[in-house]
Structure formats: C-alpha cells, structure tokens
Amino acid sequence: MERDDILCTCMDITKGEVEDAIKGKKLTTVEQVQEETDAGTGCGSCIEDIEDLLKEINNT
C-alpha cells in the first residue's frame, strides 16, 4: 500500500495521513489513531491495517 492509498474508506483517510499522525504525535494505540485522525471509527474494517502500521512504525 502506498502513502496516498486510502486506508480508511469510511472517512477517506490515506495511509500517509495515518503514518504522519503516528509519527508526529508518537501514537501507540488504535484508539489514539482514531482520536487523532477518525480512521477506524466507521465500519472498523481498517483497524487491522492501523494495528499493522503501529507495529511497523513503533517497532513492536
């Protein structure tokens, strides 16, 4: 998935927007990402993708 690909279709949020929020705000949980970006607050089908990004960026 590229940075400009839509990660959250419900809220029309890109992978890059989520990555930037995680890195910029040092987010560590899905809930923090949801509060910051609204990604994952619709149908929830992108929550696994958000979890994967959190693990990748935070090296956990």
C-alpha positions in Angstrom: 0.0 0.0 0.0 1.3 3.4 -1.0 1.1 6.6 1.2 -1.6 8.1 -1.0 -3.8 5.0 -1.0 -7.0 5.2 1.1 -6.6 3.2 4.3 -10.0 4.1 5.8 -12.7 4.2 3.1 -15.4 5.3 5.5 -13.5 8.5 6.5 -11.5 8.9 3.3 -8.2 8.8 5.1 -4.9 7.8 3.4 -2.2 5.6 4.7 0.1 8.6 4.7 -2.2 10.6 6.9 -2.2 7.8 9.5 1.6 7.3 9.3 2.1 11.1 9.8 -0.2 11.1 12.8 1.5 8.1 14.4 5.0 9.5 13.9 4.2 13.1 14.6 2.2 12.5 17.8 4.0 9.4 18.9 0.8 7.4 18.9 0.9 3.8 20.2 -2.7 2.6 20.2 -5.6 2.2 17.7 -7.7 4.4 20.0 -5.2 7.3 19.8 -5.1 7.0 16.0 -8.9 7.1 15.9 -9.0 10.2 18.1 -6.4 12.0 16.0 -7.5 11.0 12.5 -11.0 9.5 12.7 -9.6 6.4 10.8 -11.2 3.2 12.1 -14.2 5.0 13.5 -16.7 4.0 10.8 -17.1 0.3 10.0 -13.8 -0.7 11.6 -12.5 -2.8 8.7 -9.2 -0.9 8.6 -8.4 -1.4 12.3 -6.1 -4.3 11.4 -4.2 -2.1 9.0 -3.9 0.6 11.6 -2.5 -2.0 14.1 0.0 -3.2 11.5 1.2 0.4 10.9 1.5 1.0 14.6 3.7 -2.2 14.9 5.8 -1.2 11.9 6.4 2.4 12.9 6.9 1.7 16.6 8.9 -1.4 16.0 6.8 -3.6 18.3 
